[in-house]
């Protein structure tokens, strides 16, 4: 979902006018841009500390050139880049849809059939990447965008550029420990089978809502990735055999992407309509907000419900109006006065007519009350309850931010010179590990995707050996400040 630009954000990146923020991460910030011809693009701007590293710039330029050659239906195409800019940037086609991570968090796991279409699309996207001699290296739910006509892989090649710098050994794990391969965890050489392992993790998450290797501190998750069997509880039987094969510890035992495609893509209808209705509605709102004229509709479940509620209440109002017009039409002739009571049967039809009219009006009034009650229920369900629920979710994220700010501030106050080196005070090392564990737990409490990832990234950064005296520390702390600011939390 696009957020308004913040103070200090660029108004222009290369030839692209910045219209909003899409997110951020270890590499930098991602903006919603628009070309001179009006085409929307996702523009990724590299962090200043990475831009100052000549090795990163060289590798970034090489990977951008390689990524430009990647085609296929299931990748976000690289349309432009400037590796020589003061802050290098990369522009890809904008895909109007939520990430798999956000979709599962907001709407729940995908049904088995949708997960199968997802797997086939990702396998085809990986095939396009592998055909160019590339390895994605960072396949995770946050790097999969759900579109109306199938999934899209994003950020292929970026992780390879990060591998050229000292930041890589941290970033390769940041936010991705639960989706990396055993060879990545061991810092061994990786090839296409590594992406296959990550695909098995992503499919498990999509169909169950959890990673096959759980959550927690990065070192604990990495140990489970290397040494323990995956947790496939809740995975549909139709996917279990294939996912189990993808998650083999030995790369040689994993299937290739062609085999995955063969097993996941039997003759079936086109991918259009492949997602549950609520996710499809969210995609439609996102597309309308960006591509449609003057339709800044937010892309969220609450926005979808609000749109449905508005249409429902409009229909109810029209129905009440029509019923009311029938009941008390001003131009309708007044009924003849009823004759006096009599036992004469010839007068019964007149009395019956009057009774029928009275009964009809009574039924119309009753119908009006029923519709009014239904309208009240609709307002509560579609508008009031989501608002209260959304506020509750935002409160949970703000509370997580407050806990993270307090914990980090206390550590910086007590250990300002800690940089993760072996010679540091053992007490500081122990305190750092406790802080990392605390932040990992806090990140699970946050309901906002960006807040959760930013806090978790800081936790993993500490595990990898960084502290306040390390230059990378401040950049990841800035991510927490930015994401918490977006949900209304103040830095304490």
Secondary structure by P-SEA (a helix, b strand, c coil): cccccccccccccccccccccccccccbbbbbcccccbbbbbbbbbcccccccaaaaaaaaaaaaaaaaccccccccccccccccccccccccccccccaaaaaaccccccaaaaaaaaaaaaaaaaaaaaacccccccccccccccccbbbbcccccccccccccaaaaaaaccccccccccccccccccaaaaaaaaaaaaaaaaccccccccccaaaaaaaaccccccccccccccaaaaaaaacccccccccaaaaaaacccccccccccccaaaaaaaaaaaaacccccccccccaaaaaaaaaaaaaaaaaaaaaaaaaaacccccccccccccccccccaaaaaaaaaaaaaaaaaaaaaaaaaaaaaaaaaaaccaaaaaaaaaaaaaaaaaaaaaaaaaaaaaaacccccccccccaaaaaaaaaaaaaaaaaaaacccaaaaaaaaaaaaaaaacccccccaaaaaaaaaaaaaaaaccccc
